[in-house]
Amino acid sequence: MSNSIKVFAGNSHIDFARLVAKRLGLDLAKCVVLKYSNQETSVTIGESVRDEDVFIIQSGCGEINDHLMELLIMINACKTASARRITAVVPCFPYARQDKKDKSRAPITAKLVANMLTVAGANHVITMDLHASQIQGFFNIPVDNLYAEPSTLKWIRDNVEDYENAVIVSPDAGGAKRATSIADKLKMSFALIHKERLKASVVKRMVLVGDVRGKTCILVDDMADTCGTLVEAARVLMENGASKVFAMVTHAVLSGDAMKKISNSQLDRLVVTNSIPHDDKKLLCPKLATIDVSATFAEAIRRTHNGESISYLFNYVPS
């Protein structure tokens, strides 16, 4: 495999890229990505990619616009260097929350990002837990949307005592399908919190639908940004008699004073994947725990390269 596959990494999450490459038994391919004094991005591919199967790992986080440009330029550099196939491995898809025209004159920016990746030269995209799965339809190239659910199920089985009697809770109606899927697979009960927003990131009121009295509650969501929703949901659950509250999130943006909110909240644990780097935030908050999903991405890369089915990863965690 090492003769026909190259794994490159941008600057957004280099530690994750190293974990993926290590799992594949490879070293990261040589590449220099830097910014000139005028803030332009410069990319130098340090080895031949002619007729190679290229995978470029770059998550949508941090300096998100710079990292998106890095990814586009790296894809285009490999395309012009005659790579056989270029796969963009994007653990957290940038602009995924701007996926619909929810008000007049609003852009559908996720569609724009899809077009940019395609025009740059990507032949295939691998991502995880898209905010809205229909984003796959924005592309004219294959998109594999992996799920953190198998890793989430494993963590619950291994770390939550008497989990069969716990309750899976969706913090909003939009996440109900995700939460009920987990509840069904673990044979657990389900509850829902209905929230009314004053505006984006500002919640007016929360109403619990379901019985959580005396039970451990596990909040499930795809993304934690300011964490206001999770903190308020934990408060509502405790007021309704919950004994403990865990939160499980795929993409931990954790912007602003999110860590302070979590530390002062009634959440017992916030469990996130490493699709976005957060080691610095773990030092600030002992409630933060990590699920490593690099093995899932490494296996997806291996299966893509060998022409094998990806659907196995929708239900199982690679051993």
WOHUDA-V293214 format. One record per backbone hydrogen bond with DSSP energy under -1.0 kcal/mol. CO is the residue of the C=O (numbers start at 0). NH is the residue of the N-H. E is the energy in kcal/mol with one decimal. If there is no record, write none. Layout:
# WOHUDA-V293214
co/nh/e
CO/NH/E
CO/NH/E
This chain:
# WOHUDA-V293214
co/nh/e
0/3/-1.7
3/52/-2.2
5/54/-2.9
6/28/-3.0
7/56/-2.8
12/16/-1.7
13/17/-2.1
14/18/-1.9
15/19/-2.2
16/20/-2.6
17/21/-2.7
18/22/-2.0
19/23/-1.5
20/25/-2.9
21/24/-1.1
29/45/-2.3
31/43/-2.6
33/41/-3.7
35/38/-2.2
39/35/-3.0
41/33/-2.4
43/31/-2.7
48/51/-2.3
51/83/-1.4
51/84/-1.5
52/5/-2.4
53/86/-2.9
54/7/-3.2
55/88/-3.0
56/9/-2.2
58/60/-1.4
61/63/-2.4
62/66/-2.5
63/67/-2.0
64/68/-2.2
65/69/-2.4
66/70/-2.1
67/71/-2.4
68/72/-2.7
69/73/-2.7
70/74/-2.5
71/75/-2.3
72/76/-2.5
73/77/-2.1
74/78/-2.2
75/79/-2.5
77/82/-2.1
78/81/-1.6
81/50/-3.0
84/53/-2.9
85/122/-3.0
85/123/-1.1
86/55/-2.7
87/125/-2.6
88/57/-2.5
91/59/-2.2
92/95/-1.2
94/97/-1.4
97/109/-2.5
99/101/-1.4
102/105/-1.6
107/111/-1.3
108/112/-2.5
109/113/-2.0
110/114/-2.3
111/115/-2.4
112/116/-2.5
113/117/-2.0
114/118/-2.8
115/119/-2.3
116/120/-1.0
116/121/-2.2
123/87/-2.5
124/143/-2.9
125/89/-3.0
126/145/-3.0
131/134/-2.1
132/135/-1.6
133/136/-1.7
134/137/-2.0
135/138/-1.2
141/124/-1.9
143/126/-2.6
145/128/-2.9
147/151/-2.3
148/152/-2.9
149/153/-2.0
150/154/-2.1
151/155/-2.3
152/156/-2.4
153/157/-2.1
154/158/-2.1
155/159/-2.1
161/164/-1.8
162/165/-1.6
166/217/-2.9
167/190/-2.4
168/219/-2.1
169/192/-2.4
172/175/-1.6
174/178/-2.3
175/179/-2.9
176/180/-1.7
177/181/-1.5
178/182/-2.5
179/183/-2.6
180/184/-1.9
181/185/-1.7
182/187/-2.9
188/167/-2.5
190/169/-2.0
191/208/-3.4
193/206/-2.5
195/203/-3.7
195/204/-1.3
198/201/-2.2
201/197/-1.9
201/198/-1.2
204/195/-2.3
206/193/-3.1
208/191/-2.4
211/214/-2.1
214/242/-2.1
215/166/-2.7
216/245/-3.1
217/168/-2.7
218/247/-3.2
221/250/-2.4
223/252/-1.3
223/253/-2.3
224/254/-1.5
226/230/-2.4
227/231/-2.2
228/232/-2.6
229/233/-2.5
230/234/-1.8
231/235/-2.3
232/236/-2.4
233/237/-2.4
234/238/-2.3
235/239/-1.2
236/241/-2.2
237/240/-1.6
240/213/-3.5
243/216/-2.9
244/267/-3.2
245/218/-3.3
246/270/-3.5
247/220/-2.3
250/223/-2.4
250/252/-1.2
254/257/-1.3
256/260/-2.0
257/261/-2.5
258/262/-2.5
259/263/-1.9
261/264/-1.1
268/246/-2.4
269/288/-2.7
270/248/-2.9
271/290/-2.7
277/281/-1.6
280/284/-1.2
284/287/-1.5
286/269/-2.5
288/271/-2.7
290/273/-1.3
292/296/-1.7
293/297/-2.7
294/298/-2.3
295/299/-1.9
296/300/-2.4
297/301/-2.5
298/302/-2.7
299/303/-2.3
300/304/-2.7
301/305/-2.1
302/307/-3.2
309/312/-2.1
310/313/-1.5
311/314/-1.4
311/315/-1.3
